[in-house]
């Protein structure tokens, strides 16, 4: 038996690693954890801080955006 990781996008499965077999196989598909996007995480965080004013929320969103792209293009990371 082989197990590989894949992501289901609602329509198809996209393997995250090479499939180690050829030909037809019977498979068992197990859905483990939903993928939570950064946008969803941000919305969840902000939901708990309803007392913040618009300027605070704007500042938080700016910080989150900066951190999302923190390692992009950086060789040392």
C-alpha positions, 0 to 999 in steps of 0.5 A: 500500500502506498500513501501520498499527499494531495490537495482536493480543490473541489473538483479534482485531486492534485498530488503534492508528490510523485505517484509511485505506481503505474496502471490501475489501482483501487484507492481509498480517499481520506479527507483529513483537514480543510485548507485555511487560506490566509484571507480566512485566517485574517477574517477570523482574527479580525472577528475577535477584535470588533472593538477596534476602529477602522484605522486599527483594522487598516493597520493590522491588514497592512502588517499582515500583507507585509508578512505574507510576502516577507520571504518572497525573493529572499535567498537567506530564508 
